[in-house]
Amino acid sequence: MSAVSLPKRIRVWGGRELATVSLCLAIGLVVGIIISLFTVTTKEDAENVINSSQQTLSRGILFSPADPALCSGRGPSDQTPPFDAPPSGAPLKQWRFLFEEWRFIFFKNLVVALMMATLGVISGLMPAGIAASNGMFLGILSTAWVRQSGGGVMAVVAIVLGLAPHGIIELTGICVAGAAGMRLSRIAMEENRYLGDIGLPPVIGRLEALGASWPVLLVVTPLLAVAAAIESVGIAADTGCF
């Protein structure tokens, strides 16, 4: 065992874990694109995938996405679609929409990051698998967006430009959380072996390692908050809220 304290061993993680998680995310993205190219062949298929993904994202999350009707001042029963309605000029409603959208996106991403950062105490495969599955989801959804837009190079460029401002920051935070989870897994295994050698229950090492990993939140949380703010502003602009 190293003479360095357990918290320091966990917090000092390098490029190996980050590269591994980023590679898993990239592989999942490529696999998702390939799957979507063969399964999403029409605009109708693309719309079904997009609608299904929105329902999936909303399910199981503490907060629901904001209702676009908040921007227009119309209720859900109005016949005129809220996306086509002009802004009502009520700043409080606009800011409420923006805040609720930000809250939904932020907590959704924070749950994913927390899972990646903490489930590493069970196995390093957990953060790697979550990174790959999120990459696959993004690949499928991005391809569906391109298909819905009619396809072509310009549609791809538009999707990339739309995702890049918040996506770069968001994926950085997710990969940092995953890297911390993989580091946690490796240190927990080393700690378990040491405790087993001296006759103590291995679970003590995992719990201690998990308790020492919380500082990763100091890095991940601000990144996800900023990314959610950028994304929510873009959504508000697209719905005519501002």
C-alpha positions in Angstrom: 0.0 0.0 0.0 1.1 3.5 -0.7 1.9 5.9 2.1 -0.3 8.5 0.4 -3.6 9.0 2.1 -6.7 7.5 0.5 -8.4 10.9 -0.3 -5.3 12.1 -2.1 -5.0 8.8 -4.0 -8.6 9.2 -5.3 -8.4 12.9 -6.1 -5.2 12.6 -8.1 -6.4 11.0 -11.3 -4.9 11.5 -14.7 -5.4 11.1 -18.4 -5.7 7.3 -18.5 -9.2 7.2 -16.9 -10.4 10.3 -18.9 -9.2 8.8 -22.1 -10.9 5.5 -21.4 -14.3 7.2 -20.6 -14.0 9.5 -23.6 -13.2 6.5 -25.9 -16.3 4.6 -24.5 -18.4 7.7 -25.2 -17.1 8.0 -28.8 -17.6 4.3 -29.5 -21.2 4.5 -28.2 -21.7 7.6 -30.4 -20.5 5.8 -33.5 -22.6 2.7 -32.7 -25.6 4.9 -32.2 -25.2 6.6 -35.6 -24.8 3.3 -37.4 -27.9 1.8 -35.7 -29.9 4.9 -36.5 -28.8 4.9 -40.2 -30.2 1.5 -40.6 -33.4 1.8 -38.5 -34.4 5.5 -39.0 -35.0 5.7 -42.7 -37.9 8.2 -43.0 -39.0 11.5 -41.5 -41.8 9.6 -39.7 -39.3 7.3 -38.1 -37.2 10.2 -37.1 -40.1 12.0 -35.4 -41.1 8.8 -33.5 -37.5 8.5 -32.3 -37.3 12.1 -31.2 -40.7 12.0 -29.4 -39.8 8.7 -27.7 -36.5 10.1 -26.5 -38.2 13.1 -25.0 -40.6 10.9 -23.1 -37.7 8.7 -22.0 -35.7 11.7 -20.7 -38.7 13.1 -18.8 -39.5 9.7 -17.2 -37.9 9.1 -13.8 -36.5 12.7 -13.4 -37.5 14.7 -10.4 -38.5 17.7 -12.6 -40.4 17.8 -15.8 -39.3 20.0 -18.8 -40.9 23.4 -19.0 -44.2 23.9 -20.8 -43.7 26.1 -23.9 -47.1 27.6 -23.1 -45.4 29.6 -20.3 -43.9 31.8 -22.9 -47.1 32.5 -24.8 -49.4 32.9 -21.8 -51.7 30.2 -23.3 -53.0 27.2 -21.6 -52.5 23.6 -22.8 -56.1 23.5 -24.0 -55.7 26.4 -26.4 -56.0 25.3 -30.0 -53.2 27.5 -31.3 -49.9 25.7 -30.9 -47.7 27.5 -28.3 -44.7 27.3 -30.5 -46.5 29.5 -33.1 -47.8 32.1 -30.6 -45.9 35.3 -30.2 -44.2 36.2 -26.9 -46.7 37.8 -24.5 -44.3 40.4 -23.2 -44.5 39.0 -19.7 -40.9 38.8 -18.5 -41.8 36.7 -15.4 -43.3 34.0 -17.6 -40.4 34.0 -19.9 -37.8 33.7 -17.1 -39.9 31.0 -15.4 -39.8 29.0 -18.6 -36.1 29.5 -18.8 -35.5 28.5 -15.2 -37.7 25.4 -15.4 -36.0 24.2 -18.6 -32.6 24.8 -17.0 -33.6 22.9 -13.9 -34.8 19.9 -15.9 -31.6 19.8 -18.0 -29.2 20.4 -15.1 -30.7 17.7 -12.8 -31.0 15.2 -15.6 -27.3 15.6 -16.4 -26.3 15.8 -12.7 -28.0 12.4 -12.1 -26.0 10.8 -14.9 -22.7 12.4 -13.6 -23.4 11.2 -10.0 -24.1 7.7 -11.2 -20.8 7.6 -13.2 -18.8 9.1 -10.4 -20.1 6.9 -7.6 -21.0 3.5 -9.2 -17.3 3.1 -9.9 -17.1 1.9 -6.3 -18.8 -1.3 -7.6 -16.9 -1.7 -10.8 -15.1 0.3 -13.4 -17.4 -1.1 -16.0 -20.3 0.9 -14.6 -19.0 4.4 -15.6 -17.7 3.0 -18.9 -21.0 1.4 -19.7 -23.0 4.6 -18.8 -20.6 6.7 -21.0 -21.1 4.3 -23.9 -24.9 4.2 -23.5 -25.1 8.0 -23.4 -23.0 8.2 -26.5 -25.2 5.7 -28.3 -28.3 7.7 -27.3 -26.8 10.9 -28.6 -25.8 9.2 -31.8 -29.3 7.8 -32.5 -31.0 11.1 -31.6 -28.6 13.2 -33.6 -29.0 11.0 -36.7 -32.8 11.2 -36.2 -32.6 15.0 -36.1 -30.6 15.1 -39.3 -33.1 12.8 -41.0 -36.0 14.9 -39.8 -34.3 18.0 -41.2 -34.1 16.4 -44.7 -30.6 15.1 -44.5 -27.6 16.4 -46.3 -24.4 18.2 -45.3 -26.2 21.4 -44.2 -28.5 19.5 -41.8 -25.4 17.8 -40.3 -23.7 21.2 -39.9 -26.8 22.7 -38.3 -27.1 19.9 -35.8 -23.4 20.1 -34.9 -23.5 23.9 -34.5 -26.7 23.6 -32.4 -25.2 21.0 -30.1 -21.6 22.3 -29.8 -22.1 25.3 -27.6 -23.5 23.4 -24.7 -22.4 19.9 -25.7 -18.7 20.5 -25.4 -19.1 21.7 -21.8 -21.7 19.1 -20.9 -19.7 16.1 -22.3 -16.6 17.4 -20.6 -18.4 17.3 -17.2 -19.8 13.8 -17.9 -16.3 12.5 -18.9 -14.7 14.0 -15.8 -17.3 12.3 -13.7 -16.8 9.0 -15.5 -13.0 9.3 -15.1 -13.4 9.9 -11.4 -15.6 6.8 -11.2 -13.1 4.7 -12.9 -10.3 6.0 -10.6 -12.6 5.3 -7.7 -13.0 1.7 -8.9 -9.3 1.1 -9.2 -8.5 2.6 -5.8 -11.3 0.7 -4.1 -10.0 -2.6 -5.5 -6.5 -1.8 -4.2 -7.9 -0.8 -0.8 -10.0 -4.0 -0.7 -7.0 -6.2 -1.3 -5.1 -4.4 1.4 -7.9 -4.8 4.0 -8.3 -8.4 3.1 -4.6 -9.0 3.7 -4.8 -7.5 7.2 -8.1 -9.4 8.0 -10.6 -6.5 7.7 -13.9 -6.6 5.8 -13.3 -5.4 2.2 -16.5 -3.4 2.2 -14.8 -0.9 4.6 -12.4 0.0 1.8 -15.2 0.6 -0.7 -17.2 2.8 1.6 -14.1 4.8 2.6 -13.1 5.3 -1.0 -16.7 6.4 -1.9 -16.7 9.0 0.9 -13.4 10.4 -0.3 -14.5 10.9 -3.9 -17.0 13.8 -3.3 -14.7 16.7 -4.5 -15.3 15.7 -8.1 -18.7 17.4 -7.7 -16.8 20.7 -7.3 -15.6 20.3 -10.9 -18.6 18.6 -12.5 -21.5 20.6 -11.1 -20.5 24.1 -12.4 -19.8 22.6 -15.8 -23.2 21.0 -16.0 -24.9 24.2 -14.7 -23.2 26.3 -17.4 -24.1 23.8 -20.1 -27.7 23.6 -19.0 -27.9 27.4 -19.0 -26.6 27.6 -22.6 -29.0 24.8 -23.8 -32.0 26.3 -22.0 -31.4 29.7 -23.6 -31.2 28.0 -27.0 -34.5 26.2 -26.4 -36.2 29.4 -25.2 -35.0 31.2 -28.4 -36.3 28.3 -30.6 -39.7 28.4 -29.0 -40.0 32.2 -29.4 -39.8 32.8 -25.7 -37.3 35.7 -26.1 
